[in-house]
């Protein structure tokens, strides 16, 4: 039996811009987990069970020796097929498996903005690699998970996969997704695609100052990213160029503050990034900062902290950067009075991944 625990994630800065290749973001892994257990198959082809999502274990069928599940589990199926192909390209034999998935990335059956599909994908990759006694380096896990999402036409930055794979606090620069698709199509080899450096990709573990703490609040309004941006007004070329350049500068400002343990610089970076996202939303005629998220941020600023939305906005989570208990208590009380639920979260770093501390990974085609 093999069990893996995959953390949730929170974006701190760089949202929306990071969906463009080469753009940076800062993301953290947090200590609420999705857990996957892999065990010997009790049927010939194995099964998949997700607590709260399947009433009984779903039997995995096989077509042309490829695992198949009902259409509503397309991402699970795609990930299983990709991992098995990778294992077979290594010349290994597939060990039949049963999969049992449970999650703490929800409260009372509601998603709370800490990630779900990304964590599931990373769990399947990491769990099945361990089940077959294969290496599980963070970069390998990230790349396999990313390829599963790209195969389904994902237009996201894939940053959640990086945060779940590397854990800790990371600087993430998104790869050129089309270049990766082209690479895979041209080689038809997972091994070659994974071993080739990916254009624009960079992942670096960052320190997080011990004297700085993040309070995370949940608005109980789950964000629906596709609805938020289904019919956005397009930016002009000049607006987009300015947005990307400004976002990069604020992410760099945050990273400098993290490395120098400068609370004031970090707070300024969050405040600046919040204002940039407000302008971005106005230009695109979309909602990022809902009234509840605005209240969350305003409560933080009322008591001298910096507040910001996390991720796509439109609901879910925001956070405040605090440096003492009195400030934290005041903000928490303000949130609770407004109906915002404080989440007891801390940054999570997987101990066996400590070797990647502060080491940039795969810096390719770096801009000056």
C-alpha positions in Angstrom: 0.0 0.0 0.0 1.2 3.5 -0.9 -0.3 6.7 0.5 0.6 10.3 -0.6 -0.7 13.6 0.8 -0.8 16.6 -1.6 -1.2 20.1 -0.1 -3.6 22.8 -1.2 -2.3 26.1 -2.8 -2.8 29.8 -2.6 -1.7 32.4 -5.1 0.0 35.4 -3.5 0.8 37.5 -6.5 0.8 37.4 -10.3 -2.7 36.1 -11.0 -4.0 36.3 -14.5 -0.7 37.6 -15.8 0.9 34.2 -15.1 -1.3 32.6 -17.7 1.0 34.2 -20.3 4.2 32.3 -21.0 7.2 33.7 -19.1 5.2 35.7 -16.6 6.0 35.1 -12.9 3.8 34.5 -9.9 4.4 33.7 -6.2 2.4 30.7 -4.9 2.4 28.8 -1.6 1.4 25.3 -0.6 -0.7 25.1 2.5 -1.3 22.5 5.1 -4.7 21.2 4.1 -4.4 18.0 2.1 -5.8 15.7 -0.5 -4.8 12.1 0.3 -4.5 9.2 -2.2 -4.0 5.6 -1.2 -2.9 3.1 -3.9 -3.3 -0.6 -3.1 -3.2 -4.0 -4.8 -6.2 -4.3 -7.2 -9.0 -6.5 -5.9 -10.3 -6.9 -9.5 -8.5 -7.6 -12.7 -8.3 -4.0 -13.8 -8.5 -2.1 -10.5 -10.8 0.5 -9.3 -11.2 4.2 -8.4 -13.1 5.6 -5.4 -13.3 9.2 -4.4 -14.8 9.9 -1.0 -17.9 12.2 -1.4 -17.9 11.9 -5.2 -18.5 8.2 -6.0 -21.0 6.1 -4.1 -19.1 2.9 -4.7 -15.7 2.2 -6.3 -15.7 2.6 -10.0 -14.2 -0.3 -11.9 -11.5 0.7 -14.3 -12.1 -0.8 -17.7 -9.5 -1.2 -20.4 -9.6 -0.5 -24.1 -6.4 -1.2 -26.2 -4.7 -1.7 -22.8 -5.5 1.8 -21.7 -7.4 2.5 -18.5 -10.9 4.0 -18.9 -13.4 5.6 -16.6 -16.9 7.2 -17.1 -16.8 10.5 -19.0 -17.3 12.6 -15.9 -13.9 11.5 -14.7 -12.1 12.6 -17.8 -9.1 14.2 -16.0 -8.6 11.1 -13.9 -8.7 8.9 -16.9 -6.3 11.1 -18.9 -3.8 11.2 -16.0 -3.9 7.4 -15.5 -3.4 6.8 -19.2 -0.4 9.2 -19.3 1.3 7.8 -16.2 0.9 4.2 -17.4 2.4 5.2 -20.8 5.3 6.9 -19.0 5.9 3.7 -16.9 5.7 1.5 -20.0 8.2 3.8 -21.9 10.6 3.1 -19.0 10.2 -0.6 -19.7 8.3 -1.3 -16.5 5.2 -3.6 -16.1 2.0 -1.9 -14.7 1.0 -3.2 -11.3 -2.8 -3.3 -11.1 -4.1 -0.9 -8.5 -7.1 0.3 -6.6 -7.2 4.0 -5.9 -8.9 5.6 -2.9 -9.1 9.4 -2.8 -10.2 11.7 0.1 -9.8 15.4 0.5 -9.6 18.1 3.2 -9.6 20.9 0.6 -13.3 21.4 1.2 -15.4 22.6 4.1 -18.9 21.1 4.5 -18.7 19.8 1.0 -17.8 23.2 -0.5 -14.5 24.0 -2.2 -12.6 26.7 -0.4 -10.2 27.9 -3.1 -7.2 25.8 -2.2 -7.2 23.8 -5.4 -8.8 20.5 -6.3 -8.2 19.2 -9.9 -4.6 20.2 -9.7 -4.1 18.4 -6.4 -5.9 15.3 -7.7 -3.6 15.2 -10.7 -0.4 15.6 -8.7 -1.6 12.9 -6.2 -2.2 10.4 -9.0 1.2 11.1 -10.6 3.1 11.0 -7.3 1.1 8.0 -5.9 1.4 5.8 -9.0 5.1 6.6 -9.4 5.8 5.6 -5.8 3.5 2.5 -6.3 5.8 1.4 -9.1 9.0 2.3 -7.1 10.0 5.1 -9.5 11.5 8.5 -8.7 9.2 11.3 -7.7 11.2 14.4 -8.1 9.1 17.6 -7.9 10.0 18.6 -11.5 9.1 15.1 -12.9 5.8 15.1 -11.0 5.0 18.6 -12.2 5.7 17.9 -15.8 3.6 14.7 -16.0 0.7 16.4 -14.3 1.1 19.4 -16.6 1.0 17.1 -19.7 -2.2 15.5 -18.4 -3.9 18.9 -18.2 -2.5 20.1 -21.5 -3.8 17.0 -23.2 -7.3 18.2 -22.2 -6.7 21.6 -23.7 -6.0 23.5 -20.5 -5.3 27.2 -20.9 -4.3 27.8 -17.3 -0.8 28.6 -16.1 -0.3 25.2 -14.5 1.0 27.0 -11.4 -1.2 25.0 -9.0 0.5 21.9 -10.2 3.9 23.4 -9.5 2.9 24.5 -6.0 1.5 21.1 -5.1 4.6 19.3 -6.5 7.3 21.5 -5.1 5.5 22.7 -1.9 6.7 25.6 0.2 6.7 29.1 -1.2 7.7 29.3 -4.9 8.4 31.7 -7.7 6.7 30.2 -10.7 7.2 31.3 -14.3 4.8 29.6 -16.7 6.0 27.7 -19.7 5.1 28.2 -23.3 2.2 25.7 -23.4 2.0 25.6 -27.2 5.7 24.8 -27.5 5.3 21.9 -25.1 2.4 20.6 -27.2 4.5 20.9 -30.3 7.4 19.1 -28.6 5.2 16.2 -27.6 3.5 15.9 -31.0 6.9 16.0 -32.8 8.5 13.3 -30.6 5.5 11.2 -29.6 7.6 10.3 -26.6 6.8 11.2 -23.0 10.4 10.5 -21.9 11.8 12.9 -24.6 9.2 15.6 -23.8 10.0 15.4 -20.1 13.7 15.3 -20.4 13.8 18.3 -22.8 13.9 21.7 -21.0 10.5 23.5 -21.4 10.7 27.0 -22.9 10.1 29.8 -20.3 9.6 27.4 -17.4 11.2 28.4 -14.1 10.4 27.2 -10.6 12.3 28.4 -7.6 11.8 27.8 -3.9 11.6 31.0 -1.9 12.1 31.7 1.8 9.1 33.0 3.8 10.0 35.3 6.8 9.3 33.8 10.2 8.1 37.2 11.5 5.4 37.4 8.8 2.2 35.5 8.9 -0.7 35.1 6.5 -4.3 35.1 7.7 -6.6 33.4 5.1 -10.3 34.0 5.0 -13.0 32.2 3.0 -16.0 34.1 1.8 -18.2 30.9 1.2 -18.7 32.0 -2.4 -16.8 29.5 -4.5 -15.3 31.1 -7.6 -16.3 29.8 -11.0 -13.3 30.9 -13.1 -14.9 29.9 -16.5 -18.0 32.0 -15.7 -15.8 34.9 -14.6 -14.0 35.2 -17.8 -16.4 33.5 -20.3 -17.2 36.8 -22.0 -14.5 39.3 -20.9 -13.8 42.5 -22.8 -10.4 42.0 -24.5 -7.6 44.3 -23.5 -5.9 46.4 -26.1 -2.3 45.5 -27.0 -1.1 48.5 -25.0 -3.3 47.6 -22.0 -2.1 44.0 -22.0 1.6 45.0 -22.3 1.3 47.4 -19.5 -0.6 44.9 -17.3 2.1 42.2 -17.8 5.0 44.5 -17.2 3.4 46.0 -14.1 2.4 42.6 -12.7 6.0 41.4 -13.2 7.4 44.4 -11.3 5.0 43.8 -8.3 5.9 40.1 -8.2 9.6 41.0 -8.3 8.9 43.5 -5.5 7.3 40.7 -3.4 10.2 38.3 -4.1 12.7 40.9 -3.0 10.7 41.5 0.2 10.6 37.8 0.9 14.4 37.4 0.4 15.2 40.4 2.5 12.6 39.5 5.2 11.1 43.0 4.7 7.6 43.1 5.9 6.9 46.6 4.6 8.1 45.7 1.1 5.9 42.6 1.0 2.9 44.6 2.2 3.4 47.2 -0.5 3.7 44.5 -3.1 0.4 43.0 -2.1 -1.3 46.4 -2.0 0.0 47.3 -5.4 -1.0 43.9 -6.9 -4.5 44.3 -5.5 -4.8 47.7 -7.2 -3.5 46.3 -10.4 -6.1 43.5 -10.4 -8.9 46.0 -9.7 -7.8 48.0 -12.8 -7.5 44.8 -14.8 -11.1 43.7 -13.8 -12.4 47.2 -14.7 -10.8 47.1 -18.1 -12.1 43.6 -18.9 -15.5 44.3 -17.3 -15.3 41.3 -15.1 -15.5 40.6 -11.3 -12.5 39.7 -9.3 -13.1 41.4 -6.0 -16.6 40.6 -4.9 -18.2 42.7 -2.1 -17.2 40.0 0.4 -13.6 39.9 -0.9 -13.5 43.7 -0.7 -14.7 43.5 2.9 -12.0 40.9 3.6 -9.3 43.2 2.2 -10.7 46.4 3.8 -10.8 44.7 7.2 -7.1 44.0 6.8 -6.2 47.5 5.8 -8.4 49.0 8.6 -6.0 47.4 11.1 -2.8 48.2 9.3 -2.3 45.0 7.3 -2.2 44.4 3.6 -5.1 42.4 2.2 -5.6 40.8 -1.2 -7.7 38.3 -3.1 -6.0 35.0 -4.0 -6.3 33.3 -7.4 -9.1 34.0 -9.8 -11.2 36.0 -7.4 -15.0 36.2 -7.8 -15.3 34.4 -4.5 -13.3 31.9 -2.5 -10.3 33.2 -0.6 -8.3 36.3 0.3 -5.6 36.8 2.8 -4.0 39.4 5.0 -0.3 39.8 5.8 0.2 40.4 9.6 3.1 40.7 12.0 1.6 40.5 15.5 -1.2 38.7 17.3 -3.2 41.8 18.2 -3.5 42.7 14.5 -4.4 39.1 13.6 -7.1 39.0 16.3 -8.6 42.3 15.2 -8.8 41.3 11.5 -10.2 37.8 12.4 -13.0 39.4 14.5 -13.7 41.9 11.6 -14.0 39.0 9.2 -16.2 36.9 11.4 -18.6 39.8 11.9 -18.8 40.1 8.1 -19.5 36.4 7.7 -16.0 35.5 6.5 -14.6 32.3 7.8 -10.9 32.4 8.9 -9.0 29.3 7.8 -6.3 27.9 10.1 -3.5 27.5 7.5 0.2 27.5 7.4 2.8 27.2 4.6 3.6 23.5 4.0 7.0 22.2 2.8 7.4 18.5 2.2 10.5 17.4 4.1 11.8 15.0 1.5 11.8 17.9 -1.0 14.1 20.1 1.0 16.9 19.5 -1.5 15.2 21.9 -3.9 15.3 24.8 -1.4 16.2 28.0 -3.1 17.4 26.2 -6.3 15.9 27.5 -9.5 14.6 24.7 -11.7 14.8 24.6 -15.5 15.4 28.3 -16.3 15.0 28.2 -20.1 14.8 31.1 -22.5 15.0 33.6 -19.6 14.2 37.2 -20.4 16.8 39.7 -19.3 
